[in-house]
Amino acid sequence: MDKKDFKQDTRYTVTLRDENNKLRPANLYVMRMHEDGMVVRMTDKAASLMKIKYENVVKIVNSKEVEIQNRFTTPDAVLNEQNWKDRTSLDHYSSSSHMGK
């Protein structure tokens, strides 16, 4: 897969190649797209942000664009490409203001 296969503020169910080269199912929310990968929130795990390379996604099973009022809000400085150059994960809690959190 590559950058053109994904869209910001969209939820995906994917088959993901992990660090041990095994295929795993994953649910993710694309927060920001960069040239070498995307910053996502893993929606089936803790509220951590992760940087995933496009080529590590083997298959998109399902996708759904998130309505504006249900989108997660995270400061731009946290999602900036420069902050993710040497980082693969970040523990950060983000929520939708529409959800009352």
SVG drawing of the C-alpha trace seen along z (x, -y; Angstrom):
<svg xmlns="http://www.w3.org/2000/svg" viewBox="-21 -23 36 37">
<polyline fill="none" stroke="black" stroke-width="0.4" points="0.0,0.0 1.1,-3.6 -0.1,-7.1 -2.8,-7.4 -4.6,-4.4 -5.3,-6.3 -7.2,-9.4 -6.9,-11.5 -9.7,-11.3 -10.8,-7.9 -11.1,-4.6 -9.6,-1.5 -9.7,2.2 -6.5,3.5 -4.1,6.5 -0.9,5.1 2.6,6.6 4.1,6.3 7.8,6.0 8.2,9.8 6.9,9.9 3.7,11.6 0.3,10.5 -2.1,9.1 -5.5,7.5 -5.7,3.9 -8.2,1.1 -6.8,-2.4 -7.8,-6.0 -5.6,-8.0 -4.6,-11.2 -2.0,-12.6 -0.3,-11.4 3.4,-12.1 5.6,-11.1 7.2,-8.0 4.2,-6.9 1.1,-7.9 0.4,-8.8 -2.5,-6.7 -4.4,-6.0 -4.9,-2.3 -8.6,-2.1 -8.5,1.4 -5.7,0.8 -4.6,-1.9 -4.8,-5.5 -1.3,-5.5 -0.3,-7.2 1.9,-5.2 3.7,-5.8 3.0,-3.1 4.8,-2.8 2.4,-2.5 4.1,0.6 3.4,2.4 -0.3,2.4 -0.9,5.5 -4.7,5.2 -7.5,2.7 -10.5,4.7 -12.9,1.8 -12.8,-1.9 -15.2,-4.6 -14.7,-8.4 -15.4,-9.9 -18.0,-12.7 -16.7,-16.1 -18.3,-16.1 -16.8,-12.7 -13.2,-13.3 -10.4,-13.1 -8.7,-16.3 -4.9,-16.4 -2.7,-19.5 -0.9,-20.0 2.5,-20.2 2.0,-16.6 1.3,-15.4 3.9,-17.4 6.2,-15.4 9.3,-16.8 8.3,-15.4 7.9,-11.9 11.3,-11.6 12.9,-9.5 9.7,-8.2 7.4,-5.3 5.0,-5.7 3.7,-8.2 1.3,-7.8 -1.4,-10.5 -5.0,-10.6 -7.2,-12.3 -11.0,-12.5 -13.8,-13.9 -15.4,-17.0 -18.7,-15.6 -18.3,-12.6 -18.2,-14.7 -14.6,-13.8"/>
</svg>
